[in-house]
Amino acid sequence: FATASDQAVEIWSPSRSAPLQRHVGIWGSTDTVQVVRYNPAEPNILGSCSADRGVGLWDLRSGTPLRKTILNMRSNALEWNP
């Protein structure tokens, strides 16, 4: 599962007490990450929304961010189109 918090996206396993992956301050942003969602068709892709109006994509296989775009308006939800 994934969690969003101040400046971070964390990937967890229920069997561990520490995150498997932790991404902090990626793309030079210090704003809060508000939402994370797994892609239902591609479970290794994660999307996130942050307070700086950014929407980011993450590839969990490589543990790296793919791309971030800044929207004109702030987002507080993220849904995938099946």
C-alpha positions as CSV (number, residue, x, y, z in Angstrom):
1,F,0.0,0.0,0.0
2,A,1.0,3.6,-0.4
3,T,0.8,6.7,1.9
4,A,1.0,10.4,1.3
5,S,2.4,12.9,3.8
6,D,4.4,16.1,4.2
7,Q,6.6,16.1,1.1
8,A,6.7,12.3,0.9
9,V,5.3,9.3,-0.9
10,E,5.9,6.0,0.9
11,I,5.4,2.5,-0.3
12,W,4.7,-0.1,2.4
13,S,4.4,-3.8,2.9
14,P,2.0,-5.0,5.6
15,S,4.7,-7.3,6.9
16,R,7.3,-4.6,7.6
17,S,7.4,-1.7,10.0
18,A,9.4,0.6,7.7
19,P,8.6,1.7,4.2
20,L,9.9,-0.3,1.2
21,Q,10.4,3.0,-0.8
22,R,10.4,6.6,0.4
23,H,10.3,9.5,-2.0
24,V,10.9,12.9,-0.3
25,G,11.2,16.3,-2.0
26,I,11.2,14.8,-5.5
27,W,11.0,17.5,-8.2
28,G,12.2,20.1,-5.8
29,S,8.8,20.5,-4.2
30,T,8.4,21.1,-0.4
31,D,4.6,21.0,-0.5
32,T,2.4,18.3,1.0
33,V,1.5,15.3,-1.0
34,Q,-2.2,15.0,-0.5
35,V,-3.3,11.9,-2.5
36,V,-1.8,8.7,-3.9
37,R,-3.6,6.1,-6.1
38,Y,-2.5,2.9,-7.7
39,N,-3.3,2.4,-11.4
40,P,-5.9,-0.5,-11.4
41,A,-4.7,-1.7,-14.8
42,E,-1.0,-1.3,-14.2
43,P,-0.4,-1.9,-10.4
44,N,3.3,-0.8,-10.6
45,I,2.3,2.8,-11.6
46,L,1.3,5.2,-8.8
47,G,-0.2,8.7,-9.2
48,S,0.0,11.5,-6.7
49,C,-1.4,15.0,-6.2
50,S,0.4,17.7,-4.1
51,A,-0.4,21.1,-2.7
52,D,1.7,22.9,-5.3
53,R,-0.9,21.9,-8.0
54,G,1.3,19.1,-9.2
55,V,0.2,15.6,-10.4
56,G,3.0,13.1,-10.5
57,L,3.5,9.6,-11.8
58,W,5.7,7.0,-10.2
59,D,7.1,3.7,-11.5
60,L,7.4,1.4,-8.5
61,R,9.4,-1.3,-10.4
62,S,12.4,1.1,-10.7
63,G,11.5,3.2,-7.6
64,T,11.8,6.4,-9.6
65,P,9.4,9.2,-10.4
66,L,8.3,9.3,-14.1
67,R,6.8,12.7,-14.7
68,K,5.2,15.7,-12.9
69,T,2.9,18.3,-14.4
70,I,1.6,21.5,-12.8
71,L,-2.1,22.2,-13.2
72,N,-3.7,25.6,-13.3
73,M,-5.9,24.7,-10.3
74,R,-5.2,22.7,-7.1
75,S,-6.2,19.1,-7.1
76,N,-7.4,17.2,-4.0
77,A,-8.4,13.9,-5.7
78,L,-7.0,11.6,-8.3
79,E,-8.9,8.9,-10.3
80,W,-7.7,6.6,-13.1
81,N,-9.7,6.1,-16.2
82,P,-10.0,2.4,-16.8
